[in-house]
């Protein structure tokens, strides 16, 4: 099996091996994947982060051997926290931007290496041991509040099917990225994420940082959002926005109507 790593700012992962087909998700800098098959100039990959599958163009592929793949997989991997920050490849003498949530495997004192290339990132990085250091309920509550605060960087980002960045994001991509910044892995689709965490029985028992799921008329979960508190939710619908939430669902003040029907609430940590 062949392995790879994203060494571009953002790579589109598509449904089929053709540039005209829809994007299903995105790879961000530093994320790992396995190559499942090839078709002309396209590679079918499985993302290591969430096991999502799709196709990328071969020219966007950076090969890793199995030993290098395993080594990078086992490294502590903080994320970039700046909305956009420059990263420099000192080996190739190039500089390019990466977005918030990009992976920085093994970074120490602003430096890390991938294969034979050395990178420098002089920006903010996430604290990978934050959750391991919690000693009291108050500290946990503080982290949840901080997570909600940090999620606001995505506010007003345009909706983009398959997007995972502040320049275009979908509802489940928003949840995945917000939790990635806290080193908590969420799956890619809302229906998959609904299987994670513990059920919160009542909205009155919900806390900031809980995740609410919404279903359609057929009972399929099709939407997800992050609770700011028991009456407000951050979610991606047209754009990332804040709307009111009650036991019926999301009430859109602009439209003066309910737009999503509440199915369940989950506590992830």
N, C-alpha and C positions, 0 to 999 in steps of 0.2 A: 504494500500500500504506500502511496505517496502522501507526503504531508506538506503543509504550507503555512505561511504567516502573512498577514496583511501589512505591507510596508508602504501603503498609500494612505492619504488622509481618509478617504472614504471609498469603498467599492460597492457597487450595486450588485446584489444577488438576485437573479431573475428566476422566474418560474420554469422557463424552457430555454434551451441553448440558441436563443435568437434575440437580437437587440430590440426587436419590436414587441416582445412579450413583457408582461408586467413585472415590476420589481416586487419581491416578497419580503426582503429585509436588506440590511446593509452590514458590511464588515467595516469596523473602525480600525485605525492603526493599532498594531500589536496583537490583534486577535488571531487565534490559531484555528486551523481546520484540517480535515482529512480529504483527500481526493478520492472519490468513489468511482468515477469513470470519465472518459473523454469523448468529445464529439467534435471533430474538426478543430476549430480554435476555441472551443469551450470546454470547461471543466465542471463536472458536477461535484459539489463539495458538501461536507457535513461540518457545521460549525462546532468547535469544541465547547463553546460557552453554553449553548442551549440545544445542541443536536439538531438544529434546523438544517434543512437541505435545500439546495438551489444551485444555480449555474453562474459562473463568473467567466469573463474572457481570459484566455490563456496569458495575454500580455500583462494582466494584473496579478498574476500568480508569482509568488516568491517561494521557491522550493526549500524545504527543510528535510534533513535525513531523520530517521526515526530517533536516533540518540539525541539530536538537537531538539526535536519536538518534545520528547519526554522531559528533557532538562528544563525547557521553557515552561512546560505545563506544571512542573513542580515548584517553580519559583514563586516567591511572593510577588503579586502583581497589582500594585496600586494603579489608580486611574488618574488621568489628568482632570483637574478641577476648574481650570480656566475655560471660559466660554470658547475662546480660540487662543491658541498660543503657538509660537514657532518652535519647531524642533529642528536640530541640525544633525546631519549625517557627516561626522567629521572625516570619515573614510573617503566619501565621495565629494566632500566640500560642497554640499547642497543644504539648503534651508527651505522648509515648507511648513504650512500650518496643519495642526491637528485640532480636533474639537473635543469638548468636554466628554469624559467617559472613555477616551482612548486608553488602551492598555500599555503599561510601561513595565515589562517583565524584568524583575531583578534590579530596578533602579536604586542606586545608592549615590548620595551626594551629587544629584542631577545627572548621573551618567549610567548607561547600560549598553549592553552589546547584544546583537543578533547575528548569528553566524560570524562572519569576519568583519562586520561593520559596527562602528562605535557611534553611539548617539548621545547627544546632550539635550536635556530638557530642563530649562531653568524656569519652571512654573510651579503652581500649586499641585500637590498630589494628595490623594486620599490616604487616610490612616487605616491600613489593612488590619491592625490589631484592635481597633476601637471596640468592637463588640465583645472581644475576649476580656477586656479590661473593666467591664461593667461590674460594679459591686453593690448597687442598690437600685430599687425601683425608680428613685428620682433620677439617677444617671441614665437609666433606660428611657425615661420620659424625656429627658433633655436631648437625647440622641434622636428620638422620634420627632421632636419639635424642630431640631436642626435639619433633619431630612426634609421635612415639609418646607422649611425656609429655603433650603438649597434647590428644591424642585421648582421654585419660582423662576429660576433662570430659563425654564422652558415656556413661561407664560407668554402667550400671543404668538408662539411659534406656529407657522402654517401647518395644516394637516397634510400629510403625505403618506399614502399607503406604502407600508414597508419601511418608513423612515425611522431613524433612531437618533436624530440630531436636532439641535435648536433651530435649524434651517429647514426642517421638514420632518414631521414625526407622526406616528399613528398612536392610537390609544394604548395598545399593549406595549408598543415601543417606549412610550413615556414611562410606564410602570417599570419595565425592564431596566431602563437607564437610571432612573431614580434609585432603584435598589442596588444596581451595580456600583454606584458611587459609595455604597456602604458594604461592599463585598458580600452581597446577598444575591444569589443567582435566582432569577425568575425566568421561566420559560418564555417563548416568544409570543404565542397567541393568547388572547383573553380566555378562551375555553381551556387551554392548558394551565394557565396561571390559576384558574379557579380551583384546581386540584391541590394547590399548595397552601400551607399555613393552616390555622385553626379557625373554625367557624365562630363568628360573633353572633350570638342569638338575636340580639335586638339592637336597633340603631342607637337607642339610649345608652347602650353599653360600649359603643364604639369609641375609639381613641384616634387622635391625629396619627397619620401614618398607616392606618388600616386601609384595606383595598376593597372597593365595592364593585360588584359585578352585576350586569344587566342583561336581560334576555329579550328575545323577539317573540312574536306571536306563536312560533312553533316551540318555544321553550329552550331554544339554543342560546347560549351565552355569546353575545356579539360585541359587548362593550365593557370597558373597565375604567376606573378612575381612582385617584388617591384622595382620601379624606383629609381635609384641612382641619375640620372639627366635625361635630355631629350634625351640622346644618349646611356645610359647604364642601364642595368637591372640586378638585383640579382634574380636568380630563381633556382629551383631544377630540373635538367635534367641530370641524371646519377650521378651527385653530385651537391651540391650548388655551382654555378658558376656566374661569371659576363660576360655578352655578350653585343654586340652592339644591339641597337634598333633603327629602323626607322619606317616610316609610313607603310612599308610592314610587318614588324615583327621582330623576333629575328634572327640575323645573327651570326652563330657559326663559329668563326675564325678557330677552329681546323678542322672542316669539310669543311670550305669554302663554306657554303651554308646556306640558310634560313631554320630554323627548326620549327618555329611556326609563324602562320599568325595572325597579330594583329586584334582584334575584337573591343575592346573598352578600355577606360581608365576611372578609377573612382577615385574620391577624397573622402577619408574616413573621414578626419577631417581637 
